Amino acid sequence: MAHVKPARARPVWLAGALLVLAAVMVAGLLGGAADISPRQVVLQVADWLPFVSVDAGLSPVEQGLLYELRLPRVLLAAVVGGLLAMAGAGYQGVFRNPLADPYLLGAAAGAGLMTTVAVVLLPGSALTTPVAAFAGAVGGVFLAYALGSAAGRTGGGTATLVLAGVAVTSFLTAIQTFVQQLGVEELRRVYSWILGDVGGGWPQIWMVLPYAVVSAAVLLVHGRMLDVLAVGDEEAGALGVRAARVRLVVLLAASMATAAAVAVSGLIGFVGIVVPHVVRRLAGGSYRSVLPLSLIGGAAFLVLADLLARTVIAPAELPIGVVTMFVGAPFFVAVLRMTRGTAT
């Protein structure tokens, strides 16, 4: 069982994570072609706060640039990153598998398939997109779990579920490619979405926010119960915890978080495996710490990834999914090597 750091360390880690997130978000507001000083950005952010009035010395054009372009992009990246990281931690707690991740488990691929169906076959119906993505995420996870459970009866250990997730992801991606060909006029939009994009603006933030609040609240409330499940179902039952119910609720909440993120940003991989593992290494394995720190750390991670995507080859941009894959792929290999003893 993972070592759990003492409870008194949690506020320190939370405060440190929030400071890092604030610094990264300010850096995200600074990144771009227009040269705006850090002092002016900080003053302008303060001016947006309720009951605060500060003159940052920015022209109306610069204020519009910050408020209409950079701010919503930074906020959307933070929301999506937090949701994906928290969903990854939730999946890992449910399946007790350190390799579980929305991208590898079929959740993101299922959400991506159903979102593509909604975009191609139901254009203009933005309200159906999150619902379709949620159905696809749940379906992808359950399909991967069913396939992994069936294969696991003949052996395979930790890696069986991930291999099943890879198979399901490949299958759902193939179907998604077929659906794309049915709507050639939407192909450019869908292709850009597949590579990841957090530039949707304020409408995307307002669309994802209700799903983000609900899924994050449910996952945070179940942190203690996931700690209990980590000791085994029989012990959890003796303590009055209904393991099957907890797993179902956490699974649905993690799938809702994944679906909401995918619906507004596309397929951004590896956030859900990189951030929770780093959090466990730094702050211990208690889900009462892992879940909130993954939420904050995932937000900071994706804001930083988006900043790199905007600046590495400026004035052009890299798709944000490419940046996370550059980081996540070698990280996943390292995690796989660390867990190889339980995968055989």
CORVEN-V147363 format. One record per helix or strand. SS is the DSSP state (alpha for helix, beta for strand). FROM is the first residue (numbers start at 1). TO is the last residue. If there is no record, write none. Layout:
ss=SS from=FROM to=TO
ss=SS from=FROM to=TO
This chain:
ss=alpha from=7 to=30
ss=alpha from=38 to=48
ss=alpha from=60 to=95
ss=alpha from=107 to=121
ss=alpha from=126 to=152
ss=alpha from=158 to=182
ss=alpha from=184 to=194
ss=alpha from=202 to=221
ss=alpha from=223 to=229
ss=alpha from=233 to=238
ss=alpha from=243 to=265
ss=alpha from=271 to=283
ss=alpha from=287 to=311
ss=alpha from=320 to=338
